[in-house]
């Protein structure tokens, strides 16, 4: 059986450029294109993904396991305080916080798993019966309220001394790893439970400095649970705290959210174990 879906895309894309002579004979053109490709491969696609993609299980008649969605955990939500709003407004993140500060919308794991099974990582698009679909920056901005203009959220991350840098920004230093028998599984991350324990609620009589630290911890927790959750599901990386150092710096958080989601999708479409998960901003899907 030939990959008629791929031939159909070529026909739509290139036939308008042909002369009127060929435009009246689409059957002949499709026949020539089909003969060019091997029936056991998808032409023009990366063999690495082709061998490991979850869709291979479907072709074998198997059912891929359901993906576990990483995201907002209501049990690890910090108490929102209106005193945080001036800081969030300065960074153009107030709308995002107001959208997701409570219980987030319900997620359909079965539908998102089916969507991931139809992802082509080479083009970062979903191949559906009605055609190709992808997520745009405009989608991210409309759904999340994250700014898509500003500085690129990129740079070098130095793990050395990260605990001291966390303490400088939120006022509490994460405990060092003390088990000498095994390696630290979270060399540059802290547990969400650690943030919950230290920053669950800002004291009413807190000084402006303390309120600012609690606001930074609140935003750090929300961003890494909603926008940048990784495969662990229980930790937050300190590197997403560092951009919150200066409230007046305008970062393109929406661009980073889209790039991170595509990276998570690229990995998830090749996971076929019962414990397989999908991170990133899954609500955009």
N, C-alpha and C positions, 0 to 999 in steps of 0.2 A: 504494500500500500504506500502510495506517495504522500508526501507532506503537502496536501492540497491547501492547507491554511496558509503556508508560507508562499505558495504560488499565487494565491488569491491576493496577498499583500503586494506582491510584485506587479500583478496585473493592474491594480488600482493606482499604484505609484507611477508606473512607466507608460502605460498605454496612451495617456493624453499626449505624450511627446511623439508618438508614432504618426506616420502619415495616414491620410484617410484610407489608403489602400489596405493597410494592416488593421485599422480600427474596425473594418467590416468583417474581419476574419479572426475573432478572438479564439476560436477553437483551435486553429492551427498554431497560434502563438503559445497557448497553454500547453499543447502537446510537446512543442520543442523545449519549453522550460522544464517540463517534468522529466524528459529524457536526460537532462543535464545532471540530475541529482540522484544519489543513491537512495534506495527505498528504506534502508535501515538507519539512516542518519538524518538529522535536521541540518540542512546546509546553512553555512554562514554563522553557526552558533559555536560557542566555546565548548570544546570537548570536556573540559574539567567540570563544568556545570552539567553537561549532558549526562555524564556518568553518575553523578551524585544527586541530581535533582529529585525531589519528592515525586514528581510526575512520573518517573520511571516505575514506581510502585503501581501507579494506576494502570500503566500499560501492561504490567504483568498480571493484572487482575487482583492486586492486593489493595487493601484500604490503608492509607497513611494514617499514623496516629494523630490525634488531636493535639494542636499546639497549645501550650500553656502560655497565657498572656501575662506579661510583666507590666505592672502599672500601679496605679494609685491604691494604696491599702488604707481603708478608713480607720483601721486600728492604730495606724502610725501617723495620723493627721495631727498637726499642731493646732493649737487654738489661735484663731485669727484675732488680731487686735487692730482697731482703726488707727492706732498710733503708728502703724507701719506704713500707712498709705503715702505720706510725703516722700518716703524713700523709694517706694515702688514707682511712684509717679515720675520721679526724677530720671529713672532708668527706662521709662516707657513700658513698664511691665504691670501696671496696675490693672489694666483690662484683663490680661491673662490671669492674674491672681484672682480677680473677682469671678472669672468663669470657672475656675477649678478649685477654689478654696474649700468647697463643700464636698459632698459625695459626687463623684464624677458620673457621667452617663453610663448606662449598662452596656457591656460589650458582649457581642455574640461570637464566642470562640469558634463555633462551627463555620460561620460565614467567613470569618477572617482567615481560618485555616484553608478553606476552599479558595479564597482569593490568593493566598500565598502560594498555593499549588500551581497557580496559573501565572506566576511571575517569571519574567525573563530578565535575569540580572544584567545581561549585556546591554539592554536598552532601558532598564529600570521601568518597565511597563508591564501591565497585566494584559494577557491575551485572552479575551473573552469572545463568546460567539458573536457579539455585536461589533467587535473590533478591539483595537488597543486602547488602553486607558492608563493614565499616569496621574501622579499627584503633583500639583504645581505650587509655586511659592504663594500664589494668590489663595489657593485652598488653605494653606497653612495659616496665612494671615487672617482669613475669614473665620476659620474654625477655632483658632487658639487665641487670637488677639496678640500674638507675638509680633514684634517689629521685624520687618524684613529689610529695612534700610539701616545703614550704620557700618561700623567696623566688622570685619570678618572675625568670627570667634575661633581664632586659631593661634598657634604659637608653641613654643617649647615648654614641656612640662618636666620639671626637675623634682624627682621623688625625694631627694635628700632634704631632710629637715621639714618635711611636709606637716608633721604634727605641730611643730612650732609655728608654722605659718597659719594653720587652722586656729591655734590659740590666739594669735594676734588679731584674727578677724572676728572670732565669736567669743573669745574670752575664756574658753575651756580647751585644755589640751587632751587629745585622745590618749588612752592608756597604751603604753608600748606592749608589744608581744613578748610574753615572758616564758612561753613553753620552749625549752631548748631541745626537745626531742623531735619536733617537727617544724617545718617551715611555715611562716605566717601566710595563711590563705588570702589575706587581704592586706597586701603590703602598702597600699596607698589609698585605702578606703576605710570608712567607719560604718558601723551598723546603723540602720534607721532607728533601732531601739536606743542607741546611744544618744542620738539627737532628741528622741522623744523623752528620754530621761532627764536631759539637761535643759531643754527649751520648750517643754510642752505648753507652758503658759507664762507670759511676761508678767512680773509683779506689778501691782497697781502703783506702787511708790517708786518704780524704777527710774533711775536717772536717764537723761537723754542718751548717754553712751551705752547704757545697758539696753535701752529700747532699740537702738541701732543694731546692736549685736543680735538681739532676738529677731529683728526683722531680717537680718542677713541669714541667720540660721533657718528661719521660716521659708525664705525664698530658695535657699539651697536645697532644703528638704522637698519642696514642691516641684522644683525643676527636675530633680533627679528621680522623682517618683512618676511624674506625668510625662515629661519630655525626653529625658535621657535614662530611662531604666535599662539596665544591662541584664545579662543572663542570670546573675546571681539572685536577684529579686529581694535581697535583704541588706544591701550595702549601697552607699553613695560615695562616689569618688570625690576626693578633695579638689580635683582640677576644675570642677564646676563651681566651686566656691571662690576660686581666685578671681574670676572676672567680676565678682560682686564687691571687689575692694573699693572701687570708686563709683559712687552712685551716678555721677554725671557723665560717665562714658556710655555712648550709645552703641550697643552691640547689635548685630543682625542675628538675633536669637532664632528667628524663623528659618533662616538659611541653615543654621547649624542643626535645627530640629529636623529639617528635611533630609540633610545629608546623613544624620545619625540614623534616621528611620530606614533609609535605603541600605545602609550598612547592616542594620539588624535584619532586614528582609533578605539580603543576599546570603546571610548565614542561615536564616531560618528555612529557606527553601531547600536546603540540603540536609536538614535534620530529620531523621526518621525513627527516632527512639521514643518510647513512651514518655520520657522526661523532657522531650524537646520543647523549647520555649521560643517566644517572640517578644523582643523588647522594642524600645523606641516609642515614639508617640503613636501608639496604636489607634487612638481615637481619630486620627486623620484618615484612617482607612474606612 
